Amino acid sequence: MRTLMRISTAALLCIGAASAVAQSYPERPIRMVVPFPAGGGTDSLSRLLATALTSKLNWVITVDNKPGAGGNLALDTVAKAKPDGYTLVMAQTDNVVLNPLLYSKMTYDPVKDLEAVSSVASGAVVLVVRADSPYKTLADVVAAAKSKPGSLTVATPGTGTIAHLVTQLWQNASGVKFTHVPYRGMSQALPDLIGGQVDIYMGSIPTLLSQIEGGKVRPIAVTAAKRSPVLPNVPTFTETGIRGVELASVWGVMAPAGTPKPIIEKWNVAINELLKQPDVRQKILATGAELHGGTPQSMTDLYKADRERLAPVVKAAEIKLD
């Protein structure tokens, strides 16, 4: 009985200590690690979040860009950081879900070594062609691809990206064959698309929105479950009769495994409250991204579902990055 009482007392003391830590948190600047260079969509979203938290809660958040290895360098850094709530990462589907499927050797396990805090936003993929392309609809593209299998070139930001996986899903769903041309990001692919060296480009709505609005490229279809508010005249793949292509990259904040639950909860509440603020909502939606939010468990479940769905696609296509 005395042993049980000592255990119970110790447990209560731990709970009390954790609550006290959460109440005083944060007591110093927080480091938000970003897996990609400054200026990209992930960086912009991270800075928007950091600025809003600083403005509304007086938290001090420094953004640390740590690109490399498809995001693995940044996530490995955070996975091995002290789990005290002062080092977090803006993760996304491409690195948390896809990298373990693409790399045969990983220095960290995103499932065991990282803990979900909250999803923030998502970016669906949009299929675009050059402004003077003969392809006006998805049916035009599919018809051309079926007439000469493998003749149409589909460019993406790189092998193993969400855009690449969408291309695989599209081929599987429609029975067509494309030639995949991977680039190192949109900035390298866009001149070749506009110049006619490639026929189609697949990329996220946030990264392509300014090019679409500027008339440099023409959007054909989006991979979202419903039409994008910023592209209301562009149909979804499902609307055109091609099912099973719905996919988006989801951005979310993650912390090292073992971070105190009260701190995870404090971050989760803060993010969800921010996503209700009109100014924050408007800034995120204006980029073409969709708002998320929810519990840490809902973010974990979302990534798990994508991992289970995409694992056989990656395996069948024999996509590897090492």
HUFENMO-V857282 format. One record per pair of residues at least 4 apart in sequence whose C-alpha atoms are under 7 Angstrom apart, sorted by the first residue. I is the first residue (numbers start at 1). J is the second residue. Records with the same first field share a line. If there is no record, write none. Layout:
I->J  J
This chain:
1->5
2->6
3->7
4->8
5->9
6->10
7->11
8->12
9->13
10->14
11->15
12->16
13->17
14->18
15->19
16->20
17->21
18->22  260  262
19->23  262
20->24
21->25
22->262  263
26->59
29->60  61  62
30->60  61  62  86  87
31->61  62  63  64  86  87  88
32->61  62  63  64  87  88  89
33->63  64  65  66  74  88  89  90
34->43  63  64  65  66  74  89  90
35->65  66  67  71  74
36->42  43  65  66  67  71
37->43  65  66  67
38->43  65
39->43  44
40->44
41->45  206  207
42->46
43->47
44->48
45->49
46->50  90
47->51  63
48->52
49->53
50->54  61
51->55
52->56
53->57  58  59
54->58  59  60  61
66->73  74
67->71  73  74
68->72  73
69->73
70->95
71->75  95
72->76  95
73->77
74->78
75->79  89
76->80  107  108
77->81
78->87  88  89  255  256
79->108  113  114  256
80->256
81->87  256
83->256  257  258  259
84->259  260
85->255  259  263
87->255
88->253  254  255
89->253  254  255
90->251  252  253  254
91->95  96  251  252  253  254
92->96  249  250  251  252
93->97  98  249  250  251  303
94->98  99  161  162  249
95->99
96->110
97->303  306  307
98->102
99->103
100->106
101->311  314
102->160  319  320  321
103->320  321  322
104->322
108->113
109->113
110->114
112->257
113->256  257
114->254  255  256  257
115->254  255  256  257
116->253  254  255  296  299  300
117->253  254  255  264  267  268  296
118->252  253  268  293  294  295  296  299
119->250  251  252  253  292  293  294  299
120->251  252  291  292  293
121->250  251  289  290  291  292
122->248  249  250  251  289  290  291  292
123->204  205  206  248  249  250  289  290
124->204  205  222  223  224  247  248  249
125->163  202  203  204  205  222  223  248
126->202  203  204  205  219  221  222  223
127->200  201  202  203  219  220  221  222
128->200  201  202  217  218  219  220
129->133  199  200  201  217  218  219
130->193  194  216  217  218
131->215  216  217  218
135->140  141
136->140  220
137->141  220
138->142  220  221
139->143
140->144
141->145
142->146
143->147
144->148
145->149  150  151  152  176  177  178
146->176
149->176  177  178
150->177  178  179
151->178  179
152->178  179  199
153->178  179  180  181  198  199  200
154->178  179  180  181  198  199  200  201
155->180  181  182  183  189  198  200  201  202
156->163  164  181  182  183  201  202  203
157->161  182  183  184  185  186  203
158->164  182  183  184  185
159->164  182
160->164  165  319
161->165
162->166  249
163->167  202  203
164->168
165->169
166->170  245  247
167->171
168->172
169->173  244  245
170->174  245
171->175  176  177
173->242  243  244
174->242
183->188  189
184->188
185->189
186->190
189->193
190->194
191->195
192->196  197  198
193->197  198  199  200  201
203->207  208
204->208
205->209  288
206->287  288  289
208->212
209->213  288
210->214
211->215  216  217
212->216  217  218  219
219->234
220->234
221->234  235  236  237
222->234  235  236  237
223->236  237  245  246  247
224->236  246  247  248
225->236  246
226->236
227->231  232  234  235  236
228->232
230->288
235->239
236->240
237->241  242  243  245
238->242  243
255->259
259->264
260->264
261->265
262->266
263->267
264->268
265->269
266->270
267->271
268->272  295
269->273
270->274
271->275
272->276  293  294
273->277
274->280
275->280  281
276->281
277->281
278->282
279->283
280->284
281->285
282->286
283->287
284->289
285->289  290
294->298
295->299
296->300
297->301
298->302
299->303
300->304
301->305
302->306
303->307
304->308
305->309
306->310
307->311
310->314
311->315
312->316
313->317
314->318  319
315->319
